[in-house]
């Protein structure tokens, strides 16, 4: 029998399904969240229909997360949810097929032109600070699982990318002195405008990951492959809502934001991501 909880920070057991009518009446509930993954109980469905007709809002846990937290809990998804869900990001709309690409081209050309002096100064500093090339190229997994070459300003010592990164929260000894400054100012991302201009990436989309990470996360994180349904981005909904991390827990959290983005992709959502990104870059406020 399902157990009912209050929606407090620390959940409190209120009773089982037989007490639902009394609980709704006593607490004058105007919204009910059904947190059951495989909803097959006919009694729950019958009660839900009754509450809906009485004006009480009844939401599944994925719908509640999507509406309030702006992410989708992958642990609570079912095949039926995917059948009923409308994924705006993969629909052949005018925005997806034309407008988004035009915006990518216009902003990437503008970004490349404006970043020339910044990249030039940063490049000189990189050469003076450590041995090695100015730019760093790495193959990542992109749209539909295809490889994409990312070009960034080098922020680590040459050859350090083959070493294991330190645990989250610890300072990375592989990063050079200039590299730390460049990363803090997000300058290392500027050459990616070229990848966007070529059409291999978008300004906004899920973060492009290396093949080793993708192979691991596809085994451990439900529906992880779905994030490749759209082009990866320099910034994205997950990037502005959750700090960078490379653990399975981090991947599980971020894929929930990625699925929200793919499901709700629109001009207004992209515009919101751009504004939030500018806030992070200029003011240092938000996920990094």
BELRA-V57172 format. One record per residue. N is the residue number from 1. OMEGA is omega in whole degrees, -180 to 180 (999 if undefined). Layout:
n->N omega->OMEGA
n->N omega->OMEGA
This chain:
n->1 omega->-180
n->2 omega->178
n->3 omega->-176
n->4 omega->-179
n->5 omega->172
n->6 omega->-179
n->7 omega->176
n->8 omega->177
n->9 omega->176
n->10 omega->-174
n->11 omega->180
n->12 omega->180
n->13 omega->-178
n->14 omega->-179
n->15 omega->179
n->16 omega->-174
n->17 omega->-178
n->18 omega->-179
n->19 omega->-173
n->20 omega->-179
n->21 omega->-180
n->22 omega->-179
n->23 omega->180
n->24 omega->-179
n->25 omega->-178
n->26 omega->-176
n->27 omega->-180
n->28 omega->-177
n->29 omega->176
n->30 omega->179
n->31 omega->179
n->32 omega->178
n->33 omega->179
n->34 omega->-176
n->35 omega->179
n->36 omega->-173
n->37 omega->-179
n->38 omega->-174
n->39 omega->-179
n->40 omega->-178
n->41 omega->-177
n->42 omega->180
n->43 omega->179
n->44 omega->179
n->45 omega->180
n->46 omega->179
n->47 omega->-179
n->48 omega->178
n->49 omega->179
n->50 omega->-180
n->51 omega->179
n->52 omega->180
n->53 omega->177
n->54 omega->179
n->55 omega->178
n->56 omega->-179
n->57 omega->179
n->58 omega->-178
n->59 omega->168
n->60 omega->180
n->61 omega->176
n->62 omega->180
n->63 omega->179
n->64 omega->178
n->65 omega->-178
n->66 omega->-177
n->67 omega->-172
n->68 omega->-174
n->69 omega->179
n->70 omega->172
n->71 omega->-176
n->72 omega->-177
n->73 omega->-174
n->74 omega->-180
n->75 omega->-177
n->76 omega->180
n->77 omega->177
n->78 omega->178
n->79 omega->179
n->80 omega->179
n->81 omega->-179
n->82 omega->178
n->83 omega->-176
n->84 omega->-175
n->85 omega->176
n->86 omega->-178
n->87 omega->-177
n->88 omega->-175
n->89 omega->-179
n->90 omega->177
n->91 omega->179
n->92 omega->-179
n->93 omega->178
n->94 omega->-180
n->95 omega->-178
n->96 omega->-174
n->97 omega->-173
n->98 omega->-170
n->99 omega->-179
n->100 omega->179
n->101 omega->178
n->102 omega->178
n->103 omega->178
n->104 omega->-178
n->105 omega->-177
n->106 omega->-177
n->107 omega->179
n->108 omega->175
n->109 omega->178
n->110 omega->-180
n->111 omega->179
n->112 omega->-179
n->113 omega->-177
n->114 omega->-175
n->115 omega->-178
n->116 omega->-180
n->117 omega->-179
n->118 omega->-180
n->119 omega->180
n->120 omega->179
n->121 omega->179
n->122 omega->179
n->123 omega->178
n->124 omega->179
n->125 omega->179
n->126 omega->-180
n->127 omega->180
n->128 omega->-174
n->129 omega->-177
n->130 omega->179
n->131 omega->177
n->132 omega->-179
n->133 omega->178
n->134 omega->-176
n->135 omega->-180
n->136 omega->-179
n->137 omega->180
n->138 omega->179
n->139 omega->178
n->140 omega->177
n->141 omega->-175
n->142 omega->-176
n->143 omega->-179
n->144 omega->178
n->145 omega->-179
n->146 omega->179
n->147 omega->177
n->148 omega->180
n->149 omega->177
n->150 omega->177
n->151 omega->179
n->152 omega->171
n->153 omega->-177
n->154 omega->180
n->155 omega->-180
n->156 omega->175
n->157 omega->-178
n->158 omega->179
n->159 omega->-176
n->160 omega->-177
n->161 omega->179
n->162 omega->179
n->163 omega->180
n->164 omega->178
n->165 omega->178
n->166 omega->177
n->167 omega->-180
n->168 omega->178
n->169 omega->-180
n->170 omega->179
n->171 omega->-177
n->172 omega->-179
n->173 omega->-180
n->174 omega->-176
n->175 omega->180
n->176 omega->178
n->177 omega->177
n->178 omega->-180
n->179 omega->179
n->180 omega->179
n->181 omega->-179
n->182 omega->179
n->183 omega->-180
n->184 omega->-179
n->185 omega->-179
n->186 omega->-179
n->187 omega->-177
n->188 omega->-178
n->189 omega->-172
n->190 omega->179
n->191 omega->179
n->192 omega->175
n->193 omega->179
n->194 omega->178
n->195 omega->177
n->196 omega->-180
n->197 omega->179
n->198 omega->179
n->199 omega->-179
n->200 omega->177
n->201 omega->172
n->202 omega->175
n->203 omega->-175
n->204 omega->180
n->205 omega->177
n->206 omega->179
n->207 omega->177
n->208 omega->-177
n->209 omega->178
n->210 omega->-174
n->211 omega->-179
n->212 omega->178
n->213 omega->-179
n->214 omega->180
n->215 omega->179
n->216 omega->-175
n->217 omega->178
n->218 omega->178
n->219 omega->-171
n->220 omega->-174
n->221 omega->-179
n->222 omega->174
n->223 omega->-177
n->224 omega->-178
n->225 omega->-176
n->226 omega->-179
n->227 omega->178
n->228 omega->180
n->229 omega->176
n->230 omega->-180
n->231 omega->175
n->232 omega->-177
n->233 omega->174
n->234 omega->174
n->235 omega->-178
n->236 omega->-178
n->237 omega->179
n->238 omega->-177
n->239 omega->-178
n->240 omega->-178
n->241 omega->-177
n->242 omega->-178
n->243 omega->-179
n->244 omega->177
n->245 omega->-177
n->246 omega->178
n->247 omega->178
n->248 omega->178
n->249 omega->177
n->250 omega->-179
n->251 omega->179
n->252 omega->-179
n->253 omega->-175
n->254 omega->-180
n->255 omega->177
n->256 omega->175
n->257 omega->179
n->258 omega->179
n->259 omega->176
n->260 omega->-179
n->261 omega->-179
n->262 omega->-179
n->263 omega->-173
n->264 omega->-176
n->265 omega->179
n->266 omega->176
n->267 omega->-176
n->268 omega->177
n->269 omega->177
n->270 omega->179
n->271 omega->178
n->272 omega->179
n->273 omega->180
n->274 omega->-180
n->275 omega->178
n->276 omega->179
n->277 omega->178
n->278 omega->178
n->279 omega->179
n->280 omega->-177
n->281 omega->-175
n->282 omega->-175
n->283 omega->-179
n->284 omega->-178
n->285 omega->179
n->286 omega->-180
n->287 omega->-179
n->288 omega->999
